[in-house]
C-alpha cells in the first residue's frame, strides 16, 4: 500500500506500480545511469538519468502520474523531491528495481554480448 514521506512524496510498492503501469495511469521514469538501464529494466520504464536530470523538462501532471524508479529507492526519491520543488506532485517506487525483482515481478534483461533480451 502506498505511503507518503514527511515531505509529501508518494511511495508506491512494486505491485502498485505494476498495476498502475498496466492501467496506463503512470509514466515510469528510471533515473539510473544508461549502463544500469541497458542491463535490466522494468518493462515500460523510460530512461532519464539523475546525472542529467532536469525536472522542468518533464511533462506537467496530467492524465498519467510521473513515478520515478532507480536501483534501491534513493535516486528516485531525490528525483521526486526535485520535481516537488517545482510545484509538481511526485512519487517513486519504494525499494527500486531491487524490490521489484525481490517480489518476482518481470524485468527486461539484455545480454551484453548479443544485445538481445534474455
TIMI-2910 file (N, C-alpha, C, CB; in pm, 1 decimal, decimal comma, always signed):
<rs>
+----------+----------+----------+----------+----------+----------+----------+----------+----------+----------+----------+----------+------+
!      n_x !      n_y !      n_z !     ca_x !     ca_y !     ca_z !      c_x !      c_y !      c_z !     cb_x !     cb_y !     cb_z ! resn !
+----------+----------+----------+----------+----------+----------+----------+----------+----------+----------+----------+----------+------+
!    +84,1 !   -117,5 !     +0,0 !     +0,0 !     +0,0 !     +0,0 !    +88,8 !   +124,0 !     +0,0 !    -95,8 !     -0,3 !   +121,6 !  Unk !
!    +52,4 !   +224,0 !    -81,1 !   +133,9 !   +344,5 !    -90,4 !   +133,2 !   +419,5 !    +42,4 !    +83,2 !   +435,4 !   -203,6 !  Unk !
!   +238,8 !   +495,9 !    +60,2 !   +250,9 !   +581,3 !   +178,4 !   +312,0 !   +713,1 !   +134,5 !   +337,3 !   +513,3 !   +290,3 !  Unk !
!   +314,4 !   +809,0 !   +223,2 !   +367,3 !   +941,2 !   +191,3 !   +479,7 !   +973,7 !   +287,5 !   +256,4 !  +1049,2 !   +197,7 !  Unk !
!   +591,4 !  +1023,1 !   +233,4 !   +704,0 !  +1064,4 !   +317,8 !   +666,5 !  +1193,5 !   +390,6 !   +834,1 !  +1084,1 !   +232,6 !  Unk !
!   +742,3 !  +1230,8 !   +493,9 !   +712,5 !  +1356,1 !   +564,3 !   +712,0 !  +1478,8 !   +472,2 !   +813,3 !  +1377,1 !   +674,9 !  Unk !
!   +789,1 !  +1472,5 !   +361,2 !   +790,1 !  +1586,2 !   +268,7 !   +692,8 !  +1568,0 !   +151,9 !   +930,5 !  +1607,5 !   +214,9 !  Unk !
!   +596,3 !  +1476,8 !   +168,9 !   +482,5 !  +1458,4 !    +77,7 !   +512,8 !  +1388,1 !    -53,9 !   +424,8 !  +1589,3 !    +47,2 !  Unk !
!   +618,2 !  +1309,2 !    -60,5 !   +644,9 !  +1226,3 !   -177,7 !   +569,4 !  +1094,5 !   -158,5 !   +800,1 !  +1202,0 !   -197,6 !  Unk !
!   +491,9 !  +1055,8 !   -258,3 !   +419,8 !   +928,7 !   -252,7 !   +517,4 !   +815,9 !   -282,5 !   +300,3 !   +926,9 !   -353,0 !  Unk !
!   +515,3 !   +712,8 !   -198,7 !   +598,6 !   +594,0 !   -218,8 !   +507,0 !   +477,1 !   -252,3 !   +685,9 !   +562,8 !    -91,9 !  Unk !
!   +525,6 !   +423,6 !   -373,0 !   +445,7 !   +309,2 !   -416,1 !   +522,3 !   +179,8 !   -397,3 !   +403,9 !   +324,8 !   -561,9 !  Unk !
!   +449,0 !    +75,3 !   -363,6 !   +504,6 !    -59,2 !   -359,1 !   +510,6 !   -114,3 !   -501,3 !   +419,9 !   -152,0 !   -266,5 !  Unk !
!   +599,2 !   -211,0 !   -527,1 !   +612,4 !   -264,9 !   -662,7 !   +481,4 !   -312,7 !   -726,4 !   +708,4 !   -377,9 !   -660,5 !  Unk !
!   +397,5 !   -383,9 !   -649,9 !   +272,9 !   -434,0 !   -706,4 !   +182,3 !   -319,9 !   -750,9 !   +200,5 !   -521,6 !   -605,1 !  Unk !
!   +184,4 !   -210,1 !   -675,6 !   +102,6 !    -93,8 !   -712,6 !   +152,5 !    -33,1 !   -843,3 !   +104,7 !    +12,6 !   -600,2 !  Unk !
!   +285,7 !    -21,1 !   -856,3 !   +342,8 !    +34,5 !   -978,5 !   +309,3 !    -55,0 !  -1096,8 !   +495,3 !    +51,3 !   -965,1 !  Unk !
!   +319,2 !   -185,4 !  -1079,2 !   +286,7 !   -277,5 !  -1187,3 !   +140,9 !   -258,9 !  -1231,9 !   +311,4 !   -423,2 !  -1142,8 !  Unk !
!    +50,3 !   -249,0 !  -1137,5 !    -91,7 !   -231,5 !  -1170,1 !   -117,9 !    -97,0 !  -1237,0 !   -177,0 !   -243,8 !  -1043,9 !  Unk !
!    -54,8 !     +8,0 !  -1188,1 !    -72,6 !   +140,8 !  -1246,7 !    -15,1 !   +148,1 !  -1387,9 !     -7,0 !   +246,6 !  -1158,4 !  Unk !
!    +99,5 !    +82,3 !  -1409,8 !   +157,9 !    +74,8 !  -1544,2 !    +63,3 !     +2,7 !  -1639,1 !   +294,4 !     +3,2 !  -1540,5 !  Unk !
!    +12,4 !   -110,7 !  -1595,3 !    -77,5 !   -191,1 !  -1678,8 !   -204,2 !   -114,1 !  -1715,0 !   -114,4 !   -321,1 !  -1607,0 !  Unk !
!   -248,2 !    -28,5 !  -1624,2 !   -369,8 !    +50,2 !  -1647,2 !   -341,7 !   +178,4 !  -1725,0 !   -435,6 !    +84,4 !  -1514,4 !  Unk !
!   -213,4 !   +206,4 !  -1753,0 !   -178,4 !   +328,1 !  -1826,0 !   -193,9 !   +454,8 !  -1744,7 !   -261,6 !   +338,7 !  -1948,3 !  Unk !
!   -185,8 !   +442,3 !  -1612,1 !   -208,9 !   +557,6 !  -1524,8 !    -81,9 !   +629,7 !  -1481,7 !   -283,0 !   +513,7 !  -1403,5 !  Unk !
!    +35,5 !   +571,1 !  -1510,4 !   +160,0 !   +636,1 !  -1470,9 !   +259,0 !   +639,1 !  -1586,9 !   +221,8 !   +564,4 !  -1350,5 !  Unk !
!   +353,3 !   +731,5 !  -1576,8 !   +469,4 !   +738,9 !  -1663,3 !   +586,6 !   +704,7 !  -1572,2 !   +485,3 !   +882,4 !  -1733,4 !  Unk !
!   +645,5 !   +587,5 !  -1590,5 !   +753,7 !   +541,1 !  -1504,3 !   +886,5 !   +585,5 !  -1562,8 !   +749,8 !   +387,0 !  -1487,5 !  Unk !
!   +961,1 !   +662,3 !  -1485,5 !  +1089,5 !   +715,8 !  -1530,6 !  +1200,4 !   +658,0 !  -1444,2 !  +1090,7 !   +871,1 !  -1525,2 !  Unk !
!  +1290,6 !   +585,9 !  -1508,9 !  +1405,9 !   +523,3 !  -1443,4 !  +1519,3 !   +625,4 !  -1442,9 !  +1449,2 !   +389,4 !  -1516,4 !  Unk !
!  +1567,5 !   +661,8 !  -1324,8 !  +1671,1 !   +764,3 !  -1313,9 !  +1810,9 !   +705,1 !  -1291,3 !  +1637,1 !   +859,2 !  -1200,7 !  Unk !
!  +1825,0 !   +574,8 !  -1317,2 !  +1958,4 !   +513,9 !  -1309,8 !  +2039,3 !   +556,1 !  -1432,2 !  +1948,7 !   +357,8 !  -1301,1 !  Unk !
!  +2162,8 !   +515,8 !  -1436,5 !  +2250,1 !   +550,4 !  -1548,5 !  +2226,3 !   +456,4 !  -1667,0 !  +2397,9 !   +545,1 !  -1504,9 !  Unk !
!  +2264,5 !   +498,4 !  -1787,9 !  +2236,8 !   +418,7 !  -1907,5 !  +2285,8 !   +274,1 !  -1902,0 !  +2297,9 !   +484,8 !  -2024,6 !  Unk !
!  +2403,3 !   +247,7 !  -1846,8 !  +2452,1 !   +109,5 !  -1839,6 !  +2365,8 !    +23,3 !  -1747,6 !  +2596,8 !   +107,4 !  -1791,4 !  Unk !
!  +2316,8 !    +81,8 !  -1639,5 !  +2227,6 !     +8,0 !  -1549,1 !  +2096,4 !    -24,7 !  -1620,3 !  +2200,0 !    +90,0 !  -1419,7 !  Unk !
!  +2042,9 !    +74,3 !  -1688,0 !  +1916,3 !    +57,8 !  -1760,5 !  +1931,4 !    -43,6 !  -1874,0 !  +1868,2 !   +193,4 !  -1816,6 !  Unk !
!  +2045,0 !    -38,1 !  -1943,2 !  +2069,4 !   -130,4 !  -2054,3 !  +2076,2 !   -274,7 !  -2006,4 !  +2198,8 !    -93,6 !  -2126,5 !  Unk !
!  +2130,0 !   -295,8 !  -1887,5 !  +2145,5 !   -432,0 !  -1834,6 !  +2011,4 !   -492,5 !  -1796,1 !  +2238,7 !   -431,7 !  -1713,5 !  Unk !
!  +1926,1 !   -415,3 !  -1730,9 !  +1792,5 !   -462,0 !  -1692,8 !  +1706,7 !   -343,5 !  -1654,5 !  +1799,8 !   -563,3 !  -1576,2 !  Unk !
!  +1576,9 !   -359,9 !  -1682,7 !  +1483,6 !   -251,6 !  -1653,6 !  +1342,5 !   -306,8 !  -1636,7 !  +1486,9 !   -145,6 !  -1765,4 !  Unk !
!  +1260,2 !   -225,0 !  -1579,3 !  +1119,4 !   -258,8 !  -1564,2 !  +1051,8 !   -234,6 !  -1699,0 !  +1051,5 !   -174,5 !  -1449,5 !  Unk !
!   +976,0 !   -331,6 !  -1748,4 !   +907,8 !   -311,5 !  -1876,4 !   +820,3 !   -186,3 !  -1873,1 !   +822,6 !   -434,2 !  -1911,3 !  Unk !
!   +837,3 !   -101,4 !  -1973,0 !   +758,5 !    +21,5 !  -1981,3 !   +825,3 !   +143,2 !  -1921,9 !   +629,3 !     +1,4 !  -1914,2 !  Unk !
!   +938,0 !   +124,8 !  -1851,2 !  +1008,0 !   +238,5 !  -1790,9 !  +1088,2 !   +313,0 !  -1896,7 !  +1100,7 !   +191,4 !  -1676,7 !  Unk !
!  +1090,3 !   +444,4 !  -1885,2 !  +1171,0 !   +530,3 !  -1970,7 !  +1294,5 !   +575,0 !  -1894,5 !  +1089,8 !   +652,3 !  -2019,5 !  Unk !
!  +1402,1 !   +600,9 !  -1964,2 !  +1527,7 !   +640,7 !  -1900,3 !  +1545,0 !   +792,1 !  -1900,6 !  +1646,1 !   +574,7 !  -1970,5 !  Unk !
!  +1577,1 !   +848,0 !  -1783,4 !  +1618,4 !   +987,9 !  -1770,2 !  +1714,1 !   +991,2 !  -1650,8 !  +1492,9 !  +1087,0 !  -1749,9 !  Unk !
!  +1845,8 !   +968,3 !  -1674,9 !  +1942,1 !   +954,8 !  -1564,8 !  +1944,6 !  +1076,1 !  -1472,1 !  +2080,7 !   +932,0 !  -1620,6 !  Unk !
!  +1958,3 !  +1049,9 !  -1344,9 !  +1965,7 !  +1156,7 !  -1246,4 !  +2085,6 !  +1247,5 !  -1273,3 !  +1973,8 !  +1098,2 !  -1105,2 !  Unk !
!  +2192,3 !  +1191,9 !  -1331,3 !  +2312,0 !  +1271,8 !  -1358,8 !  +2286,8 !  +1382,9 !  -1460,5 !  +2423,0 !  +1182,2 !  -1408,7 !  Unk !
!  +2182,2 !  +1372,0 !  -1540,4 !  +2147,8 !  +1475,4 !  -1638,7 !  +2006,0 !  +1526,9 !  -1616,1 !  +2161,8 !  +1420,6 !  -1781,8 !  Unk !
!  +1949,5 !  +1496,2 !  -1503,1 !  +1808,2 !  +1520,5 !  -1474,4 !  +1776,1 !  +1668,7 !  -1460,6 !  +1768,2 !  +1448,2 !  -1348,2 !  Unk !
!  +1669,4 !  +1710,2 !  -1527,6 !  +1614,9 !  +1844,6 !  -1515,2 !  +1463,0 !  +1828,7 !  -1506,9 !  +1658,5 !  +1938,0 !  -1636,6 !  Unk !
!  +1408,4 !  +1837,7 !  -1386,9 !  +1264,8 !  +1811,8 !  -1371,8 !  +1175,6 !  +1906,9 !  -1450,8 !  +1228,0 !  +1819,6 !  -1227,5 !  Unk !
!  +1227,6 !  +2022,3 !  -1489,6 !  +1145,8 !  +2115,6 !  -1567,5 !  +1121,3 !  +2064,6 !  -1709,2 !  +1212,9 !  +2252,6 !  -1572,7 !  Unk !
!  +1196,3 !  +1963,0 !  -1751,5 !  +1179,8 !  +1906,9 !  -1885,5 !  +1076,6 !  +1794,2 !  -1890,4 !  +1312,7 !  +1855,9 !  -1935,9 !  Unk !
!  +1021,4 !  +1759,2 !  -1777,4 !   +919,3 !  +1654,3 !  -1771,7 !   +781,4 !  +1713,4 !  -1796,7 !   +922,6 !  +1582,3 !  -1635,4 !  Unk !
!   +689,5 !  +1631,2 !  -1846,4 !   +553,4 !  +1683,8 !  -1866,4 !   +490,2 !  +1719,8 !  -1732,3 !   +465,0 !  +1580,6 !  -1941,2 !  Unk !
!   +404,7 !  +1821,5 !  -1733,6 !   +334,4 !  +1854,8 !  -1609,1 !   +238,7 !  +1741,9 !  -1572,5 !   +257,0 !  +1989,3 !  -1623,0 !  Unk !
!   +194,8 !  +1745,5 !  -1448,9 !    +97,8 !  +1645,1 !  -1404,4 !    -21,2 !  +1647,8 !  -1498,7 !    +52,6 !  +1670,7 !  -1256,8 !  Unk !
!    -60,8 !  +1530,8 !  -1541,8 !   -171,3 !  +1521,2 !  -1636,4 !   -245,4 !  +1391,8 !  -1616,5 !   -121,7 !  +1532,0 !  -1779,9 !  Unk !
!   -288,8 !  +1329,1 !  -1724,8 !   -364,6 !  +1204,8 !  -1710,9 !   -280,3 !  +1089,5 !  -1655,9 !   -422,7 !  +1165,4 !  -1844,9 !  Unk !
!   -147,8 !  +1096,4 !  -1676,4 !    -59,5 !   +993,6 !  -1620,1 !    +32,0 !  +1058,1 !  -1515,5 !    +25,0 !   +924,1 !  -1732,7 !  Unk !
!    +35,1 !   +999,8 !  -1398,3 !   +120,8 !  +1048,5 !  -1290,4 !   +265,1 !  +1008,3 !  -1318,6 !    +74,2 !   +993,2 !  -1152,9 !  Unk !
!   +359,6 !  +1098,8 !  -1293,2 !   +501,0 !  +1068,0 !  -1308,1 !   +547,8 !   +995,3 !  -1182,2 !   +584,9 !  +1197,6 !  -1333,0 !  Unk !
!   +607,7 !   +876,7 !  -1202,9 !   +663,1 !   +797,2 !  -1093,3 !   +807,5 !   +764,9 !  -1129,3 !   +579,2 !   +665,6 !  -1068,2 !  Unk !
!   +898,6 !   +784,1 !  -1034,9 !  +1040,3 !   +759,2 !  -1058,4 !  +1082,1 !   +625,3 !   -999,6 !  +1125,0 !   +871,7 !   -998,9 !  Unk !
!  +1181,2 !   +562,9 !  -1064,0 !  +1239,6 !   +439,4 !  -1010,4 !  +1390,9 !   +445,6 !  -1026,2 !  +1181,6 !   +313,3 !  -1082,5 !  Unk !
!  +1459,4 !   +363,2 !   -948,3 !  +1605,7 !   +351,8 !   -957,1 !  +1642,6 !   +212,1 !   -907,7 !  +1679,3 !   +464,8 !   -872,3 !  Unk !
!  +1763,4 !   +195,9 !   -856,8 !  +1808,0 !    +64,5 !   -811,3 !  +1745,7 !    +26,1 !   -676,7 !  +1959,9 !    +62,2 !   -800,6 !  Unk !
!  +1749,2 !   +118,1 !   -580,8 !  +1702,9 !    +83,8 !   -446,7 !  +1610,9 !   +188,2 !   -383,6 !  +1820,5 !    +62,8 !   -358,2 !  Unk !
!  +1586,8 !   +299,1 !   -451,1 !  +1493,7 !   +398,7 !   -399,3 !  +1553,7 !   +532,9 !   -364,6 !  +1428,8 !   +345,7 !   -281,0 !  Unk !
!  +1684,4 !   +542,5 !   -351,2 !  +1747,6 !   +668,9 !   -313,3 !  +1744,8 !   +774,0 !   -422,9 !  +1888,9 !   +644,0 !   -273,2 !  Unk !
!  +1789,2 !   +736,0 !   -541,7 !  +1791,7 !   +832,3 !   -652,6 !  +1651,5 !   +870,9 !   -696,9 !  +1868,8 !   +774,9 !   -770,8 !  Unk !
!  +1559,7 !   +775,5 !   -694,3 !  +1422,5 !   +807,9 !   -735,1 !  +1357,4 !   +904,3 !   -635,6 !  +1338,0 !   +679,1 !   -747,3 !  Unk !
!  +1389,3 !   +890,2 !   -508,9 !  +1337,4 !   +983,6 !   -408,7 !  +1395,6 !  +1122,7 !   -432,5 !  +1370,6 !   +934,7 !   -265,2 !  Unk !
!  +1524,3 !  +1129,9 !   -467,2 !  +1587,4 !  +1258,1 !   -498,9 !  +1518,2 !  +1324,0 !   -617,7 !  +1737,3 !  +1238,9 !   -528,5 !  Unk !
!  +1493,1 !  +1246,2 !   -724,1 !  +1425,7 !  +1299,7 !   -842,6 !  +1285,6 !  +1348,7 !   -807,2 !  +1418,2 !  +1192,9 !   -953,5 !  Unk !
!  +1214,5 !  +1272,7 !   -726,1 !  +1079,3 !  +1312,5 !   -685,7 !  +1082,9 !  +1443,4 !   -606,6 !  +1013,1 !  +1201,2 !   -601,5 !  Unk !
!  +1179,8 !  +1457,2 !   -519,4 !  +1191,7 !  +1581,7 !   -441,6 !  +1224,9 !  +1699,8 !   -532,5 !  +1299,8 !  +1567,2 !   -332,4 !  Unk !
!  +1307,1 !  +1677,5 !   -633,1 !  +1338,4 !  +1784,8 !   -727,8 !  +1212,6 !  +1826,2 !   -804,3 !  +1449,2 !  +1740,0 !   -826,6 !  Unk !
!  +1132,2 !  +1729,7 !   -842,1 !  +1006,5 !  +1761,4 !   -911,8 !   +913,0 !  +1838,8 !   -818,8 !   +936,9 !  +1631,5 !   -962,3 !  Unk !
!   +906,0 !  +1797,4 !   -694,6 !   +820,4 !  +1867,4 !   -597,9 !   +864,4 !  +2012,1 !   -578,9 !   +821,6 !  +1794,6 !   -463,2 !  Unk !
!   +994,5 !  +2037,1 !   -586,0 !  +1046,6 !  +2173,3 !   -570,5 !   +993,5 !  +2266,8 !   -679,0 !  +1199,5 !  +2172,0 !   -573,5 !  Unk !
!   +947,6 !  +2209,4 !   -791,0 !   +888,0 !  +2288,3 !   -899,1 !   +735,8 !  +2298,9 !   -885,8 !   +923,7 !  +2227,0 !  -1034,1 !  Unk !
!   +683,4 !  +2247,6 !   -774,8 !   +540,1 !  +2256,5 !   -750,8 !   +459,0 !  +2144,9 !   -814,4 !   +490,3 !  +2386,3 !   -800,3 !  Unk !
!   +525,4 !  +2038,4 !   -858,1 !   +456,7 !  +1925,0 !   -919,8 !   +447,4 !  +1810,2 !   -819,7 !   +530,1 !  +1879,2 !  -1048,8 !  Unk !
!   +338,7 !  +1734,8 !   -827,0 !   +325,2 !  +1616,7 !   -743,0 !   +435,8 !  +1517,8 !   -779,2 !   +184,4 !  +1551,7 !   -759,6 !  Unk !
!   +477,5 !  +1437,1 !   -683,1 !   +587,9 !  +1345,3 !   -708,4 !   +566,3 !  +1212,4 !   -638,0 !   +719,4 !  +1407,0 !   -663,8 !  Unk !
!   +613,2 !  +1107,1 !   -705,4 !   +602,6 !   +972,8 !   -649,1 !   +723,5 !   +891,5 !   -693,3 !   +470,0 !   +903,5 !   -693,0 !  Unk !
!   +751,7 !   +784,6 !   -618,2 !   +860,4 !   +695,5 !   -657,3 !   +831,3 !   +553,7 !   -613,3 !   +993,1 !   +742,8 !   -598,4 !  Unk !
!   +905,8 !   +461,5 !   -674,5 !   +895,2 !   +319,3 !   -644,0 !   +981,5 !   +289,3 !   -522,0 !   +938,2 !   +231,8 !   -766,1 !  Unk !
!   +918,9 !   +259,0 !   -410,8 !   +992,3 !   +226,3 !   -288,8 !  +1073,6 !    +99,1 !   -310,8 !   +895,2 !   +209,2 !   -168,6 !  Unk !
!  +1202,7 !   +105,4 !   -280,4 !  +1289,5 !    -10,6 !   -293,9 !  +1345,3 !    -30,8 !   -433,0 !  +1216,3 !   -131,5 !   -253,9 !  Unk !
!  +1297,3 !    +46,8 !   -530,1 !  +1350,1 !    +42,3 !   -665,5 !  +1335,4 !    -93,0 !   -733,9 !  +1493,1 !    +80,4 !   -663,5 !  Unk !
!  +1414,7 !   -110,5 !   -839,2 !  +1409,5 !   -234,4 !   -915,6 !  +1454,1 !   -353,8 !   -830,5 !  +1497,1 !   -222,9 !  -1040,8 !  Unk !
!  +1534,5 !   -328,9 !   -728,8 !  +1576,5 !   -438,3 !   -640,0 !  +1456,1 !   -500,3 !   -570,3 !  +1677,8 !   -387,4 !   -535,3 !  Unk !
!  +1368,3 !   -416,8 !   -517,9 !  +1247,6 !   -466,5 !   -450,7 !  +1152,2 !   -526,7 !   -552,1 !  +1177,7 !   -353,5 !   -372,3 !  Unk !
!  +1142,7 !   -465,4 !   -669,1 !  +1059,5 !   -516,3 !   -778,4 !  +1098,8 !   -660,9 !   -809,5 !  +1073,9 !   -426,9 !   -905,5 !  Unk !
!  +1229,3 !   -684,8 !   -827,1 !  +1277,6 !   -820,5 !   -857,5 !  +1257,5 !   -914,7 !   -739,5 !  +1426,0 !   -817,0 !   -896,2 !  Unk !
!  +1278,9 !   -865,4 !   -616,9 !  +1261,9 !   -949,4 !   -498,6 !  +1118,5 !  -1001,1 !   -487,4 !  +1299,5 !   -871,4 !   -372,4 !  Unk !
!  +1025,3 !   -926,0 !   -542,3 !   +884,7 !   -967,2 !   -537,6 !   +845,5 !  -1049,7 !   -660,4 !   +794,3 !   -844,3 !   -526,7 !  Unk !
!   +944,9 !  -1083,9 !   -741,9 !   +921,0 !  -1172,2 !   -855,2 !   +854,0 !  -1107,2 !   -974,8 !   +839,3 !  -1285,1 !   -811,3 !  Unk !
!   +857,0 !   -974,8 !   -982,1 !   +794,0 !   -905,1 !  -1094,5 !   +888,8 !   -904,6 !  -1215,0 !   +755,6 !   -759,5 !  -1054,5 !  Unk !
!   +835,2 !   -893,3 !  -1335,9 !   +917,8 !   -908,9 !  -1455,5 !  +1010,5 !   -791,2 !  -1482,0 !   +830,2 !   -929,7 !  -1574,3 !  Unk !
!  +1125,4 !   -823,3 !  -1539,1 !  +1220,0 !   -722,4 !  -1585,9 !  +1264,0 !   -760,0 !  -1727,0 !  +1343,1 !   -710,6 !  -1489,5 !  Unk !
!  +1310,9 !   -660,0 !  -1800,1 !  +1371,9 !   -682,4 !  -1929,5 !  +1521,7 !   -690,3 !  -1903,8 !  +1334,8 !   -568,8 !  -2033,6 !  Unk !
!  +1582,1 !   -802,9 !  -1941,7 !  +1727,4 !   -819,2 !  -1927,1 !  +1787,1 !   -831,6 !  -2066,2 !  +1763,5 !   -944,7 !  -1838,9 !  Unk !
!  +1902,5 !   -769,5 !  -2085,0 !  +1970,5 !   -771,0 !  -2213,3 !  +2106,2 !   -838,7 !  -2197,0 !  +1986,4 !   -627,5 !  -2269,4 !  Unk !
!  +2135,0 !   -932,2 !  -2286,3 !  +2265,7 !   -998,2 !  -2287,9 !  +2366,5 !   -899,6 !  -2347,1 !  +2261,8 !  -1133,2 !  -2370,6 !  Unk !
!  +2467,1 !   -855,7 !  -2269,1 !  +2560,6 !   -756,3 !  -2319,5 !  +2644,7 !   -806,4 !  -2437,8 !  +2651,4 !   -712,5 !  -2208,3 !  Unk !
!  +2657,3 !   -936,6 !  -2452,6 !  +2734,9 !   -992,5 !  -2563,7 !  +2659,1 !   -985,9 !  -2695,3 !  +2772,7 !  -1136,4 !  -2533,9 !  Unk !
!  +2527,3 !  -1002,8 !  -2689,1 !  +2448,4 !  -1009,2 !  -2812,2 !  +2355,1 !   -890,2 !  -2830,2 !  +2368,0 !  -1135,8 !  -2814,3 !  Unk !
!  +2324,0 !   -821,4 !  -2720,4 !  +2227,1 !   -711,5 !  -2728,2 !  +2084,5 !   -759,2 !  -2734,6 !  +2255,4 !   -626,2 !  -2847,4 !  Unk !
!  +2064,2 !   -886,9 !  -2714,1 !  +1930,0 !   -945,4 !  -2722,6 !  +1871,0 !   -966,1 !  -2582,1 !  +1934,6 !  -1080,1 !  -2799,5 !  Unk !
!  +1739,1 !   -957,6 !  -2574,2 !  +1674,8 !   -987,5 !  -2444,4 !  +1699,6 !  -1131,8 !  -2404,2 !  +1522,7 !   -960,1 !  -2450,7 !  Unk !
!  +1712,2 !  -1153,6 !  -2272,9 !  +1728,5 !  -1289,8 !  -2220,1 !  +1611,7 !  -1322,3 !  -2128,4 !  +1863,9 !  -1305,0 !  -2144,0 !  Unk !
+----------+----------+----------+----------+----------+----------+----------+----------+----------+----------+----------+----------+------+
</rs>
